């Protein structure tokens, strides 16, 4: 999440841009002002973000490859093989390349972020973890360096899975209400997109169909399953004049419903908006971790570097300070918290 905050700040600093907000859960970047897509893509590249327009995003979804999963699996496999061969007494000439491959795959995303961060003299978590891996190589602690790289790859994978789960939850909310509706016109019933429906239009809902818009029943009676909106487990009897909500299920009886709200103002649309808004806000604990990491990370690097003239002391102390650094633990903790929050949202 620290990458998201930095990305927002960098985009907001671009010429012609007055503000930017990144919603990780929905993968949407909102930019205020005159946005240059190429400049935004350049900033996204620094944080391993791929920026696409809405049209390009649809094409990208069809051929998406989960590189975080592949890198984590490859890193784990080479680490396991290297460990087994190391304990079996295999020659270092065989074991060391296995550990190096595990470091490369496990830390690839981290190395890319660190490369761009160092160009801006930004000593963040990526720089810290890269320094830990390089430090392990420098003092021939191959196994420890590979483990650090793997742990970082796993943390990236967990974060990716957590965000995907949140995105699926929001997409499921969006799919609750129908995209089209039957509207009564002078020439009869016409099926049109819900975006074209106006207030006071009358829509027809048949038994077993979902209600497309918020409104009041003009004609007919039925029982409505409102569990998707209100959480009620029992269907509610509805009569002419009663209010109904988009996304709820008409269990029996044909209805004519007079629309009272535009599609952007329906109850389900407001729920989706609140969920998306909640995803953009940082919990107090997360905000504290990010502020603490901005101080702790450069201090850890400086502290470790200050002992470089004392190799024997550095071997134990510096790698311990780096490998068990707070940002790494915080990242895993926040991933678990995000999983818990997402579970609660689904309930």
N, C-alpha and C positions, 0 to 999 in steps of 0.2 A: 504493500500500500504506500510505502514511502516513495516508490517509483512513480506511482500515480500522482501524488502530490507534487513531485518535482516536475513531472511532465506537464501538469496543468500550469505550473508557474512558468515554465519555459515557453509554452504556447502563448500564454497571456503576454509574454514579453516580446512577441514577434511584432514587426511593423504592421500597423493597421488593426491590431487585435486589442480590444479593451478588456476582455475577460474570457476564461475558458473553464469548463467543468466536465470532468470525465466520470462517467458512470461505469464502473468496472462490471457490475452485474449485467447490464444491458448492452455493454460494448458500444456505448454511444458517447461521442465527444461533441459537446455543444460549445460553439465558438461565437463570441459577440464581436462584431466588426467585420472588416474585409479580410477573409481568410485565404491565404495562399496554401493550397493543398500540398504542393511540393515541399514547402518549408515545414509544414506540420509533419509530413512524412519523415523528413530528416530528423526532427526532434523525436518522433516516435521510434525511429531506428536506434537511437541512443539508449532507449529503455526496452528494447526487444518488442516494441509494439508495431504491428502492421496496420497502416491507416488506409481505409478504402472508402469510396463513396457508397451510397446505398445500393446503387446498381452493381458495382464491383463486389460488394459484400455478398449479394445473392449468389454470384458465380463462385466466390471463394468458399462458401459453405459446402458446395457439392464435392470439392476435392480437398477437404481439410485433412491434414495428417497430424496426429498427436505426437509432435516431436519430443515433448517433455517425457512422455511415457517411454518412447523408444530410447532416449538418452539414459533414462534411469535404469531401464532393463539392461542395456549394454554395459553401463558402468557397473551394475551389480554383478553381472555375469563375469566380467574380466576381473573384478575384485575378488570374487569367490574362487575363480580358477587360480589367480595369483596367490591367494592365501593358502590354498590347498597345496600348490606346488612348492611354496615357500616352506611350509611345515614338513613337506615330504623330503626336503633337502635338495631341491632342484637348484641349478646354478643361477646366480644372480643375473647372468646375461639373458636368461629366459624369464625370470620372475619380474625384473624391473620393467621391461616393456609392457607386460600385462598391467602392472599398476599404473604406468604412464597413460595407457589407453583408457583405463578407468577414470583417471583424473581428467583427461581430455573430454570424454563424453559427459561425465558428471558435472564438470565445471564450465562447459562450453557457454551456456547462457550467461553464467556469472562473469566469465572472462570478457564477453562482449560488452556487458554493462560497465565493467570496471575500466575497459579501454576508453570508452567515451567519457566516463566520469573523471578519469585522470586528466583528460584534455581540458576539463573545466576546473581542475583542482578541487574536485568534490570527493572528499574521502568518506564514502558511504559504506554500507554493508557489503556491497559487491567488491569494493577494493579491499576491505578487511579480509573477506573469505579468500580472495585471490592471493593476498599476501600470505595467508595461512598455508595455502597449497604450495606456493613457491618456496616458502620457508621450510616446509617439510621436505621438498626436493633438495634444497640447499644443504640440509643436515642429514640427508639420506634416510629420512623416515618415510619410505615409500608407502608402506601400508597405511600410516596415519593420513598422509595426503590424499590417498584414494578414498579413505573413509569420509574425510571432510567433503570431498567433491560429491560423493554419493549422497551424503546427508543433504547437501544443498539441492541436488537434483530431485530428491524425494520431496523436499519442502516445496520446490517449484511445482511438482506434480500434484501435491495435495492442494496447493493454492489454486491451481488450474481446475482441479475437480470440484473444489468448493464453489468457485465462481460459475462453472458450468451448471452446477446444481441450482444455484440462485437464478441463473438465466432461464433454465427450464421451468422453474416455478413461475416466473413472470410470463413466459410464453404460454404456459397453461392457463394463466389468468386471462391473457389476451384472447385465447381461443374459446373461452366460455360462451361468449355471445356470438350469434350468427353474423356473417359478413354481408348477407343479403336479406331482404324482407319483401313480403307481398304488400303492396300499398294500393288502396282503393282509389282509382282515378275515374274520370268521367267515362272513359272507354272500358272500364272494368279493372280487374286486378292486374297489377304490373309488378314484376320482380326487379328491384333496383338495389344498388349498394346502400348500406345503412348511412354512409356519409352524405348521401343525397336526400335523405329524409329530413323534412322540416317539422317544426312544432305545429301541432294540430292536424298533421296527417294521420290517417287511420290505417293501421296495419292489420293484416289477417294472420292469425296463428292457429294452426290445426292441432288436433290432439297428438301428443308425443313430440311436438316441436318445442324448441327453445324460443323464448321471447326475445326479439331483437333489440327493442328499445324500452326505456322507461316510459311509463304512461299510466293511464287509467282505463279500466274496462268500459267500453261504450256499449258492448252487446255481448251476451253470453255469460255463462257461469262455469266454474271449473275448480279443481284443486291444483295449487301451484307448489312445486317442490322448490323451495327457496334456500336449500342448504348451502348452495354455492355462495350466497350473499350473506345470509343471516346466521347460518349454522344450524337452523332448526332441522331436526331429524324427521319431523312429521309434516306432510304436505298441508298447506293452509287453504281453506275454502275461500274462494274469491267470487264476488258478485259485481254487477254493474256499479261503477263509481269507485271501486277499490283500486288501490295503487299496485302496480306490478313493476318488476325490475328486469332489466336486460340480463340475459344469461340464465334466468330461472326456467324451469321446465313445466310446460303445460301438460298435465297428466291426462286429462280428458276434457272433451267439450271444445268446440270451435269458438274462437274469440275474435272480437274486433276491438282493437286497443287504440285509443287516441294518444298520440305522442305528446309528451310534456317537456322533454329535454332533447337537445341535440346529442349526437353520439359522443362528442367530446365531454359532455356534462353528465353522462349517465353515472349511476352509482358504481358500476364495475370499472368505468374509466377513472373515477376518483380513487378507487382502491388501488388500481395499477399505478396511478400517479404517486400515491402515498408510499407504496412499496419502493418505487424507483427513487423517490426522494430520500427515503430512509437508507437506501444503499449508498447514497453519495455522502452521507454523514458518518463521521468517525466516532466510535465510542470513546468515552473519556479515557479508558485504559489504553486504547490503541493510540490516541493522540499523545498520551504521556510517553508511551514507548517510543514513538517516532521522535519526540522532542529529546528524550534521553539518548536515543541512538545517535542523533546528530552531534552530541557532545562526547559520548562514550567512544564512538568509532574512531575518530581521529586521535583521541587520547590514547586508545589502546595501541594504535600504530606507533605513536610517538614514544610511548612507554616501552614497547618492545624494541624499537629501533635504538633507544638510548642505551640498551645493554649489548648492542652489537659488538663492542670491543671485548666482551667476555663470553666467548663461545660456549664454554662448559655450562655457564649459568643460563645463557640464552636458550640452549637446547630444550631445557625443561620448562623454564618460566614463560618464554615468549610464545611458544606454540600452545601452551596451556591457556594463556591469556587470549590467543586468537581463536583456537579451535573451539573453546567453550565460551565464546563471546556472547554477550547478551543479545545482540541483534539476531543471531541464529536461533537462540532459544525463543526469543520473542516472536519470530516469524512462525515457528511451529505452533506456539501457544495461540497466536492470533488466528491461524488456520483452523485450529480446533474450535476456538470461540466462534468463528464464522460458520463452521459446520453446525454448531449448536443453535446459533441464531437462525440459520436457514431452516433447521428442523422445526423450530418454534413457529416460523412464518407459515410453514406448510400445514401446521395443525390448525 
